[in-house]
Amino acid sequence: MSVNDVTKLAFIHSMAGADGDIIVTHHYRQTQANALTQTVASGVEALVDAWQAQAQGDWLDSQSDRLVLQSIQARSITDPTVGFDVAVGVAGDLDPVGLGTTSLRVAPVVSLRTGLIGRSFRGRNFLPPPNETDIENGILEAPLIALIDAYYDSALTLTDGQIPTASLWTMTIYSPTLSLAGGAVLDNLVTTHLTRAVAGTQRGRQRVA
């Protein structure tokens, strides 16, 4: 993997009653490389290791224990021939205290900003449904917002921790619309994130009986 290569990480979750997988996706640009991450394959593998070491714990801290992170799908955008899946199988940490989760259509929303204006330069993540104890009247409770913010603070920039030169990956907004087919990959680095207090929706996560 070279500097400026872009990789997609898709986090695949299961939850009882959900209509299929619950998926949250990030894109990362490699912004610094060392000798251990010069090839695309080694860089993608190191990125997954870095996310699990630095951010997976905070991610699980912000999720219901009814949710299970089943696997991580890693796919290079720069070189689509490179990709693999990593089995995880670990549940979230938040206990619903007997009340369970909200409707599986409810989704905390995190806005991702790059400093540029326009749909191709901004992103949003629709997170898995929270516990009933973490939301009231459609508004996320402050402790849950703090946990989500802590995750994004950890996940915004990842490193392999090598000394003296570390490889670095920064979360980015990849635009298929603006990227050239078979050519240059256009992306813009995320500079800020905002967890919305008002929950959003993802209708496809739960069927209407």
C-alpha positions as CSV (number, residue, x, y, z in Angstrom):
1,M,0.0,0.0,0.0
2,S,1.3,3.4,-1.0
3,V,0.6,6.8,0.4
4,N,-2.8,8.1,-0.8
5,D,-4.2,4.5,-1.4
6,V,-7.8,4.2,-0.2
7,T,-9.3,1.2,1.6
8,K,-12.9,0.4,2.6
9,L,-13.6,-1.2,5.9
10,A,-17.2,-2.6,6.3
11,F,-18.2,-3.7,9.8
12,I,-20.8,-6.5,9.5
13,H,-23.1,-7.0,12.5
14,S,-26.0,-9.3,13.4
15,M,-28.9,-8.6,15.8
16,A,-31.9,-10.8,16.6
17,G,-34.9,-9.6,14.5
18,A,-32.9,-7.6,12.0
19,D,-33.7,-8.0,8.3
20,G,-30.2,-9.1,7.3
21,D,-26.8,-7.7,8.4
22,I,-26.4,-4.3,9.9
23,I,-23.4,-2.7,8.2
24,V,-21.4,0.4,9.0
25,T,-18.7,1.5,6.5
26,H,-15.6,3.6,6.8
27,H,-13.0,4.6,4.2
28,Y,-9.4,5.3,5.0
29,R,-6.6,7.0,3.1
30,Q,-3.0,5.9,3.9
31,T,-1.3,9.2,4.7
32,Q,2.1,7.8,5.8
33,A,3.8,4.5,5.0
34,N,6.8,2.5,6.2
35,A,8.6,-0.5,4.9
36,L,6.1,-2.9,6.5
37,T,3.1,-1.5,4.5
38,Q,4.6,-0.8,1.1
39,T,2.4,-3.4,-0.7
40,V,-1.4,-3.0,-1.0
41,A,-2.0,-6.3,0.7
42,S,0.3,-5.6,3.7
43,G,-1.1,-2.1,4.1
44,V,-4.8,-3.3,4.1
45,E,-3.9,-6.0,6.7
46,A,-2.1,-3.5,8.8
47,L,-5.0,-1.1,8.7
48,V,-7.4,-3.8,9.9
49,D,-5.0,-4.6,12.7
50,A,-4.7,-0.9,13.7
51,W,-8.5,-0.5,13.8
52,Q,-8.9,-3.5,16.0
53,A,-6.2,-2.4,18.3
54,Q,-7.1,1.2,18.6
55,A,-10.8,1.5,17.9
56,Q,-12.7,-1.8,18.2
57,G,-12.9,-1.5,22.0
58,D,-14.4,2.0,21.8
59,W,-16.8,0.8,19.1
60,L,-18.1,-2.0,21.2
61,D,-18.4,0.3,24.2
62,S,-20.9,2.3,22.3
63,Q,-23.1,-0.6,21.1
64,S,-25.9,-2.7,22.7
65,D,-24.9,-6.1,23.9
66,R,-27.7,-7.4,21.6
67,L,-25.5,-6.5,18.7
68,V,-22.6,-8.8,17.5
69,L,-19.7,-7.6,15.3
70,Q,-19.5,-10.7,13.2
71,S,-16.7,-9.7,10.8
72,I,-14.7,-6.9,9.1
73,Q,-14.6,-6.7,5.3
74,A,-11.5,-5.0,4.0
75,R,-11.4,-3.9,0.4
76,S,-8.9,-1.8,-1.4
77,I,-10.5,0.9,-3.5
78,T,-7.2,1.8,-5.2
79,D,-6.6,-1.8,-6.2
80,P,-9.9,-3.8,-6.3
81,T,-8.0,-7.1,-6.6
82,V,-7.0,-6.9,-2.9
83,G,-9.4,-7.7,-0.1
84,F,-10.2,-10.1,2.7
85,D,-12.6,-10.7,5.6
86,V,-11.7,-11.0,9.2
87,A,-14.0,-13.0,11.6
88,V,-14.6,-11.2,14.9
89,G,-17.8,-12.5,16.7
90,V,-17.8,-10.1,19.6
91,A,-20.9,-8.4,21.2
92,G,-21.4,-4.8,22.3
93,D,-21.0,-3.8,25.9
94,L,-24.2,-1.7,26.7
95,D,-26.7,-3.6,28.8
96,P,-30.3,-2.7,28.0
97,V,-31.3,-3.5,31.6
98,G,-34.1,-5.8,30.5
99,L,-35.8,-3.3,28.1
100,G,-34.0,-4.4,24.9
101,T,-33.3,-2.3,21.9
102,T,-35.4,0.3,20.2
103,S,-37.0,-0.4,16.8
104,L,-34.3,-1.8,14.6
105,R,-35.1,1.1,12.2
106,V,-33.7,3.6,14.7
107,A,-30.2,4.7,14.0
108,P,-27.9,7.2,15.7
109,V,-26.4,9.4,13.0
110,V,-22.8,10.7,12.8
111,S,-22.0,13.4,10.3
112,L,-18.5,13.5,8.8
113,R,-17.1,16.7,7.5
114,T,-14.0,17.5,5.3
115,G,-14.1,21.3,5.2
116,L,-15.6,21.2,1.7
117,I,-19.2,21.9,0.8
118,G,-21.3,19.4,-1.3
119,R,-22.7,15.9,-1.1
120,S,-19.5,14.4,-2.6
121,F,-17.4,15.9,0.1
122,R,-19.4,14.9,3.2
123,G,-20.4,11.6,4.7
124,R,-22.8,10.1,7.3
125,N,-22.8,6.9,9.3
126,F,-26.1,5.4,10.4
127,L,-25.2,3.3,13.4
128,P,-26.9,0.2,14.8
129,P,-30.0,0.7,16.9
130,P,-29.4,1.7,20.5
131,N,-30.9,0.3,23.7
132,E,-34.2,1.7,25.0
133,T,-32.2,3.0,28.0
134,D,-30.0,5.1,25.8
135,I,-32.7,7.1,24.0
136,E,-35.7,9.1,25.1
137,N,-38.4,10.6,22.8
138,G,-36.1,10.1,19.8
139,I,-33.1,12.0,21.5
140,L,-29.9,10.1,22.3
141,E,-28.9,10.3,26.0
142,A,-25.7,12.3,26.7
143,P,-23.7,9.2,27.9
144,L,-24.3,7.4,24.6
145,I,-23.3,10.5,22.6
146,A,-20.1,10.7,24.6
147,L,-19.3,7.0,23.9
148,I,-19.9,7.4,20.1
149,D,-17.8,10.5,20.1
150,A,-15.0,8.6,21.9
151,Y,-15.1,6.0,19.2
152,Y,-14.8,8.5,16.4
153,D,-12.0,10.3,18.2
154,S,-10.1,6.9,18.2
155,A,-11.0,5.9,14.7
156,L,-10.4,9.1,12.9
157,T,-6.6,8.4,12.6
158,L,-5.1,5.0,13.0
159,T,-1.4,4.0,13.2
160,D,0.6,0.8,13.2
161,G,2.8,2.3,15.9
162,Q,6.1,1.4,14.3
163,I,9.2,3.3,15.4
164,P,10.8,5.5,14.1
165,T,8.4,5.7,11.2
166,A,4.7,4.8,11.7
167,S,2.2,4.1,9.0
168,L,-0.9,6.3,9.3
169,W,-4.4,6.0,8.0
170,T,-7.0,8.8,8.1
171,M,-10.7,8.5,7.7
172,T,-11.8,9.9,4.4
173,I,-14.8,10.5,2.2
174,Y,-14.5,8.5,-1.0
175,S,-16.6,9.7,-3.9
176,P,-17.4,7.1,-6.6
177,T,-19.2,9.9,-8.5
178,L,-16.2,12.1,-8.8
179,S,-13.6,9.3,-9.2
180,L,-12.7,8.3,-12.7
181,A,-13.7,4.8,-13.7
182,G,-10.5,2.7,-13.8
183,G,-8.5,5.9,-13.0
184,A,-7.8,8.3,-10.1
185,V,-9.6,7.8,-6.8
186,L,-11.0,11.0,-5.5
187,D,-11.4,11.3,-1.7
188,N,-11.2,14.0,1.0
189,L,-9.9,13.6,4.5
190,V,-12.4,13.8,7.4
191,T,-11.6,16.8,9.6
192,T,-14.5,16.8,12.1
193,H,-17.3,14.5,13.2
194,L,-20.7,15.3,14.9
195,T,-23.0,12.8,16.6
196,R,-26.5,14.1,16.1
197,A,-28.7,14.2,19.2
198,V,-31.8,13.3,17.2
199,A,-31.9,9.8,15.9
200,G,-32.3,8.9,12.3
201,T,-33.9,5.9,10.6
202,Q,-32.9,3.0,8.4
203,R,-36.1,1.3,7.2
204,G,-34.4,-1.7,5.6
205,R,-33.2,-3.0,8.9
206,Q,-36.6,-4.3,10.1
207,R,-39.6,-5.6,8.2
208,V,-43.1,-4.6,8.9
209,A,-45.1,-7.7,9.7
